[in-house]
């Protein structure tokens, strides 16, 4: 197999090939990063309660969303300016948030936000290169943390390999990217929106013990804004991947 293409520096910024929001590609990237294969990705084809109860393992405590720019802007342009500049660091923060400074790396950032925060990072293989990076990142402030990711040759190579092996022809880093990834993670009952392009993490609300992100309230706190924006704007380019971990099974949650 040929080596993955390198990232390119465009207008002074390291830039990747955009990632597909595709369970197979996300699984491949996880394998590259030595993330536990207990983490499973599911295309979310419908948010109807009947469909979710019938087809999706539960509980689901994380999602990755990819939205076309018009959908994303309609859903978040008014919210983004209200988020304060994040200055947190250390192991006592409620979530680990990372600023994105690499071009076209929002898919990687969404996956890392899920993996580093879901169940306190249990899916990161102990002693792996990603585990070393995680332990370093926790201790750093947001600027230094972003630089750590930017400088990581390991992340670059693993991302570029997965991104170049998607189901569609891989675009060039020079191609314009009109889509944006973000992640949702339910942690300690709280629902967080984790987006490296914002000023910091966004607390969306709290769920009851028996609720997960695919429950009625979970959907309201996560993808509903984007589904509404897509319907009102007439744009349809959006995909949602539900992420489940150890112990998930098909069950009838609310």
C-alpha positions as CSV (number, residue, x, y, z in Angstrom):
1,X,0.0,0.0,0.0
2,X,1.5,3.4,-0.9
3,X,2.2,5.8,1.9
4,X,-0.5,8.5,2.6
5,X,-0.1,11.8,0.9
6,X,1.4,14.5,3.2
7,X,-0.5,17.5,4.5
8,X,0.2,20.7,2.6
9,X,0.8,24.2,3.9
10,X,-1.7,26.6,2.3
11,X,-1.5,30.3,3.1
12,X,0.8,29.5,6.0
13,X,-1.5,26.9,7.5
14,X,-1.1,23.1,7.6
15,X,-4.1,21.7,5.7
16,X,-5.4,18.1,5.5
17,X,-7.6,16.2,3.1
18,X,-11.2,16.5,4.5
19,X,-12.5,13.4,6.2
20,X,-15.8,11.6,5.2
21,X,-18.4,11.3,7.9
22,X,-18.5,7.6,7.1
23,X,-18.5,4.8,9.8
24,X,-16.0,2.8,7.8
25,X,-13.6,5.8,7.5
26,X,-14.0,6.7,11.2
27,X,-13.4,3.0,12.1
28,X,-10.2,3.1,9.9
29,X,-9.0,6.3,11.5
30,X,-9.7,4.7,15.0
31,X,-7.6,1.7,14.0
32,X,-4.8,4.0,12.8
33,X,-4.9,5.8,16.2
34,X,-5.0,2.6,18.2
35,X,-8.4,3.4,19.5
36,X,-10.4,0.4,20.9
37,X,-12.6,-1.4,18.4
38,X,-15.3,-1.5,21.1
39,X,-16.2,2.0,19.8
40,X,-18.8,1.5,17.0
41,X,-20.1,4.0,14.5
42,X,-23.7,3.9,13.1
43,X,-25.1,6.1,10.3
44,X,-28.2,7.8,11.7
45,X,-30.7,7.5,8.8
46,X,-33.7,8.7,10.8
47,X,-34.5,10.3,14.1
48,X,-38.0,8.9,14.5
49,X,-38.4,7.2,17.9
50,X,-39.7,4.0,16.3
51,X,-36.7,3.8,14.0
52,X,-34.2,4.5,16.7
53,X,-35.7,1.9,19.1
54,X,-35.8,-0.8,16.4
55,X,-32.3,-0.3,14.8
56,X,-29.8,1.4,17.1
57,X,-27.8,0.0,20.0
58,X,-28.3,2.0,23.2
59,X,-27.2,3.8,25.2
60,X,-25.6,6.3,22.8
61,X,-23.5,9.0,24.5
62,X,-21.8,10.5,21.5
63,X,-22.5,11.8,18.0
64,X,-20.5,13.2,15.1
65,X,-22.4,15.6,12.8
66,X,-21.3,16.9,9.4
67,X,-23.3,19.9,8.0
68,X,-23.1,21.9,4.8
69,X,-22.1,25.5,5.5
70,X,-25.6,27.0,5.0
71,X,-27.1,24.6,7.5
72,X,-24.3,25.1,10.0
73,X,-24.4,28.9,9.7
74,X,-28.2,28.9,10.1
75,X,-28.0,26.8,13.2
76,X,-25.0,28.4,14.9
77,X,-24.2,31.9,13.6
78,X,-26.2,33.5,16.5
79,X,-24.8,31.1,19.1
80,X,-21.1,31.2,18.3
81,X,-20.5,34.9,19.5
82,X,-22.1,34.1,22.9
83,X,-19.5,31.4,23.8
84,X,-16.7,32.8,26.0
85,X,-13.1,32.3,25.1
86,X,-12.0,29.1,26.8
87,X,-9.0,29.3,29.1
88,X,-9.3,26.0,31.0
89,X,-6.7,23.2,31.4
90,X,-5.9,20.4,33.7
91,X,-7.7,17.1,34.7
92,X,-10.5,18.8,36.7
93,X,-12.2,20.4,33.7
94,X,-15.6,19.0,32.9
95,X,-14.6,18.2,29.3
96,X,-11.4,18.3,27.3
97,X,-11.8,20.9,24.5
98,X,-9.3,21.6,21.7
99,X,-9.1,24.5,19.3
100,X,-8.7,23.6,15.6
101,X,-5.8,25.3,13.9
102,X,-5.2,22.7,11.1
103,X,-7.2,23.4,7.9
104,X,-9.8,20.8,6.9
105,X,-9.2,18.9,10.2
106,X,-12.6,19.3,11.7
107,X,-13.4,15.6,11.2
108,X,-10.3,14.6,13.1
109,X,-11.2,17.1,15.8
110,X,-14.7,15.8,16.1
111,X,-13.4,12.2,16.5
112,X,-10.8,13.3,19.1
113,X,-13.4,15.2,21.1
114,X,-15.5,12.1,21.2
115,X,-12.7,9.7,22.1
116,X,-11.0,11.9,24.7
117,X,-14.2,12.7,26.5
118,X,-16.5,9.6,26.1
119,X,-16.4,7.5,29.3
120,X,-13.3,9.5,30.5
121,X,-11.2,8.4,27.5
122,X,-11.5,4.6,28.1
123,X,-11.3,3.9,24.4
124,X,-7.8,5.3,24.1
125,X,-5.4,2.4,24.3
126,X,-3.1,2.8,27.3
127,X,0.5,3.4,26.3
128,X,-0.3,4.2,22.7
129,X,1.0,7.3,20.9
130,X,-2.5,8.8,21.2
131,X,-2.5,8.1,24.9
132,X,0.8,10.0,25.3
133,X,-0.6,12.9,23.3
134,X,-3.8,12.9,25.4
135,X,-1.8,13.0,28.7
136,X,0.2,15.9,27.4
137,X,-2.9,17.8,26.1
138,X,-4.8,17.6,29.4
139,X,-2.1,19.6,31.2
140,X,-1.8,22.4,28.5
141,X,-3.8,25.6,28.1
142,X,-5.8,26.0,24.9
143,X,-3.1,27.7,22.8
144,X,-0.4,25.2,23.7
145,X,-2.8,22.3,23.3
146,X,-3.7,23.4,19.8
147,X,0.0,23.7,18.9
148,X,0.6,20.2,20.2
149,X,-2.0,18.8,17.8
150,X,-0.8,21.0,15.0
151,X,2.8,19.7,15.4
152,X,1.9,16.1,15.7
153,X,3.3,14.1,12.7
154,X,1.5,11.1,14.1
155,X,-2.0,12.7,13.8
156,X,-1.1,14.0,10.4
157,X,-0.1,10.6,9.0
158,X,-3.0,8.7,10.5
159,X,-5.6,11.3,9.3
160,X,-4.2,11.5,5.8
161,X,-4.1,7.8,5.5
162,X,-7.8,7.4,6.5
163,X,-9.0,10.4,4.6
164,X,-7.4,9.2,1.3
165,X,-9.1,5.8,1.6
166,X,-12.8,6.9,1.8
167,X,-15.6,5.7,-0.5
168,X,-15.4,8.7,-2.8
169,X,-12.4,10.3,-4.6
170,X,-10.3,12.1,-2.0
171,X,-10.2,15.9,-2.7
172,X,-7.0,17.9,-2.6
173,X,-6.2,20.0,0.5
174,X,-6.4,22.9,-1.9
175,X,-10.1,22.3,-2.7
176,X,-12.6,24.5,-0.8
177,X,-14.4,22.7,1.9
178,X,-18.0,23.8,2.5
179,X,-18.9,21.4,5.3
180,X,-18.1,21.4,9.0
181,X,-17.9,18.6,11.6
182,X,-18.7,18.8,15.3
183,X,-19.2,16.4,18.1
184,X,-21.7,15.9,20.9
185,X,-20.8,14.0,24.1
186,X,-22.9,13.1,27.1
187,X,-20.7,13.1,30.2
188,X,-21.8,13.0,33.8
189,X,-25.4,13.7,32.7
190,X,-24.4,16.9,30.8
191,X,-24.6,17.2,27.0
192,X,-21.6,19.1,25.5
193,X,-21.2,20.4,22.0
194,X,-17.5,20.2,21.1
195,X,-16.4,22.1,18.1
196,X,-12.8,23.2,17.6
197,X,-13.9,26.1,15.4
198,X,-15.8,27.8,18.3
199,X,-14.3,29.7,21.2
200,X,-14.8,26.8,23.6
201,X,-17.1,23.9,24.6
202,X,-20.8,24.6,24.7
203,X,-22.9,23.1,27.4
204,X,-26.2,22.2,25.8
205,X,-28.1,21.0,28.9
206,X,-28.6,18.0,31.2
207,X,-30.3,14.6,30.7
208,X,-31.9,12.3,33.2
209,X,-30.1,9.1,34.1
210,X,-32.3,7.0,31.8
211,X,-31.9,9.3,28.8
212,X,-29.2,9.2,26.1
213,X,-28.5,11.3,23.0
214,X,-31.0,9.3,21.0
215,X,-33.8,10.0,23.4
216,X,-36.3,12.8,22.6
217,X,-34.5,15.2,24.9
218,X,-31.1,14.1,23.7
219,X,-32.0,14.9,20.1
220,X,-33.3,18.3,21.1
221,X,-30.0,19.1,22.8
222,X,-27.9,17.9,19.9
223,X,-28.9,17.6,16.3
224,X,-32.4,19.2,16.3
225,X,-31.1,22.7,15.6
226,X,-29.4,21.4,12.5
227,X,-32.3,19.3,11.3
228,X,-34.6,22.4,11.6
229,X,-32.0,24.6,9.8
230,X,-31.8,22.0,7.0
231,X,-35.6,21.9,6.6
232,X,-36.0,25.7,6.6
233,X,-33.0,26.4,4.3
234,X,-33.8,23.7,1.7
235,X,-30.3,22.3,1.9
236,X,-30.0,18.6,2.6
237,X,-26.2,18.0,2.8
238,X,-25.9,16.7,6.4
239,X,-24.9,13.4,8.0
240,X,-25.1,12.2,11.5
241,X,-23.1,9.3,13.0
242,X,-24.1,7.8,16.3
243,X,-21.3,6.5,18.4
244,X,-21.7,3.6,20.9
245,X,-19.2,2.0,23.2
246,X,-18.8,-1.0,25.5
247,X,-22.0,-2.5,26.7
248,X,-24.3,-0.9,24.1
249,X,-27.1,-3.1,22.9
250,X,-30.4,-2.8,21.1
251,X,-32.9,-1.9,23.8
252,X,-36.0,0.2,24.3
253,X,-34.9,3.4,26.0
254,X,-37.1,6.5,26.1
